[in-house]
């Protein structure tokens, strides 16, 4: 039985990951705003630090796997998107690195199909430089959706850049890049914005002919956490029903 930590584990993809890990008899610590083992607001540095300290206290013997799944959509402010989707993710992973190293653990980040799409390079570089002030200023000049794409591209790039260093501590780190998935996050977008027709068109264009389900992503996440993926590190794996292949046929 392993010890796993999932942020954003109370709903959506995170909840599906938790369910699969528990079904395999693993011990799972859920971090979320509510209905969690560790209640935390990851939108601030103080909230992230408090969550990390609580997890450390609960996992003194180490962690087998970490899935920082908490995230928000582009209907929120650009600052909130950057703080939760990028900075909180990176700081959770960095803050729990010692506990992961204790058990030769694995990390799986939740990126997005948008990570492969054009983004504001200056904003992404500011994220990667851990320059909160510059990143937030640049992202604030665009839309929430643009900030979302930049945050997810930043996460994938950060994972690739840090992969070799984490392997020196015997920690594997990968990312999954979902396409459209039926989750409360996308339900919120439909309810609070006027982009439902655009989403419908996007879903209709998925080559597999259906939207993804949280379990589709959880299947891949749990595989990457497992020993069956022991030689996988630094991968940004699309789970999107063939969408990225359709849109970027010769780029991979």
N, C-alpha and C positions, 0 to 999 in steps of 0.2 A: 504494500500500500504506500502510495506516495503522498507528498504534501504539496498542494498547489494553491496559488493565489490568483484570483480573477477580479480585476476592477471592473465596475459596470456589470457585475454578475447577476443583478436582480432582474434584468429584462433583456429582450432581444438576443443578439448573438452571444453575449456574455452568459445569459441564462442557459442557453442551449449547451454551451461549453461546460458549465457547472454540472448540468444534468448528466452529460456523458461521462464526465470524470467521476461523479458520484456513483453512476451505474457500474463503473469499473472498480468500485470499492476504494477510491482514493479519498483522502481528506482534503476538503476544499474550503479555503477562507475567502469569503466574498466581501469586497469593498464596494460600497455604493452609498448613495444619498439616503436610502431607506431600505428596509427589509434586508439588512446585511449583517454580517458578523462584525465588520468594522464600518461604522457610519462616518462618512467623510465627504467633504466638499472639495473636490480636486481643482476648483477654479482659482485657487490662490496658492502661493508658495507655502503659507502657513498650513493650509488644509492638506497639501501633499505631504509636508513634513510630518504632520500629526498622523496621517495614514501610514506612512513608512515606519514611524516609531511603533505604532500599534501592531503592525505586521511583524516587525522584528521581535517584539515582546512575545508574540504568539508563536513564533517560528524560530526559537533559539537554536534548534538542532538543524536548521537549514530548510531550503525550499527546493523541490524537484522541478517545479515549473511555475512560470509567471506569464499571465495573459493580461496586459493592461488594455482592457477593452472599452473602458469608459470613453464616451465621445459625444459630441453634439453636431447638429447639422448646420448648414449655412443660413438657416433662417434666424440664427442668433447673431449677436454682435461679433464683429471680426475679432475683438479682443477675447471674448469668451471662447470662440472657436480655437484660437491660437493657444490659449492657456490650457484648455482641457485636451485638445487633440494632439498637441505637440509637447509643450513644456511639461505638463503633468506626466505624460507617458515617459519621456526621457528621464525625468527626475525620479519617478518610481523605479525604473529599471536600475538607474545608478545607485539609488538609495538601498536597493536590495541585492546589490551585486555580491556582497560578502555571503549572504545567506544562500544565494544560488551557487556560488563556488563551493560551499560546504558539501553539496550533494551532486556536483557536476550537472547542474540544472539546465533547463532549456527555457528560452523566452520566445513567445510568438506575439508579434505586434499586429494590430489590425490597421492595415493601410486601406487602400481603395483603388478601384479602377482608375480614378482620377489622378492617381500618383504618376501615371504615364502620360498624362495630358499636359499641354503647355501651362506653365505657371509663371508667376513673377519671380524671376531668378534672384533678384536683389533681396526680396522678402524671404525666399527660401534660404539663401545664404546667411541672412541675419539670424534666422532660426537656428541654423547649423552652427553659427558662431556663438550661440547662447546669448545673443544680444536682444533682450526683451524689448528694450525701448525702441530700437530701430525697427525690429520686426513688426511691432504693434503699430508704429507710425506708418510704415509702408503698407501693411495690410489694411489699415484704416482708410487708405485712399481708394480701396476697391470694395467689392461686394462681399457679403458673407459666403456666397458660393465660391468666389475666388479664394478667399481665405481658407475655406475647407480644402480645396484642391492643393493649395500651397502647404497646408499643415500635413496632409497625407503624403505629398511628395517629400516633404522634409523628413517625415518619419522613415520612409523607405530609404532615403539617402543616408540618414543617420545610421540606420541599421547596417547598411553596406559598409560605411566608413568604419564603424566600430567593431564589425564582425571579428576581424583577426585579433584585436585586443581582447575581446571577450573569450575567444578560444584559448588564449594563454592562461585563462583562469578555468578552462574546461567548461565554459558556458557556451552552448549553441544558441544563436539568435537568428530568427527568420521572421518574415512577415507574410501575411496573407492579404490579398487585394480583392475584396469582394466587388462585384457589380451591384446591380439593384437587388436588394433583399427585402422581403416583407418583414419589417420590424416596426416597433413603436416609433422609432426615429423617423422612418419614412411616412408613417401614418400622421405624425405631427406636421411634417412638411405639407401634406395634402390638406390638413385641417386649417393651417395657419398661413397659407400662402396661396397665390393664384396660379401655381405651376402644375396643378394636377393634370391638365391636358398634355403638358410637356413630358411629365413622368409616364403617362399612359403611352405616349409615342415611343419613349425610350424603352419601356418594358416590351412593347410590341415588336421592337427591333432585335430583341435577344435571340440569337440564332437557335438556341435550344427550345425556344417557344414557350418559356414560362419564366416567372421571376424566381430568384433564389429564395430559399427558406433558411432560417437561422441554423437548422441542423446541417444543411449543406456546408456551411462555413465551419461549424463546430467539428464536423468529420475531419476536415483538413487540419484544423488547429490541433485536435487531439492526436492526429497522426504525427504532426511535427513535434509535439511534445514527447512522443514515445521513442523508445529505443529503435523502432523500425525506421526512424529518420536519423539514425546516428551519424550518417555521413552528410547530412544536409545542414548547411550553414550559409548565411548571407543571401538566401533566396527570397525573392519577392514573388509569391505564387498567386496567380490569378485564379479566382473561383467565381466565374461570371457567366457561365453558360455559353462561352465562346465569343463574348462581346469584344474583348480586346483584340482577339485574333481577327475578327471581322473588320475592326476599325483601323488596325495597324498591322496589316498582313506581313509586311517585310521588316518590321522593327520589333526586336525582342531582345 
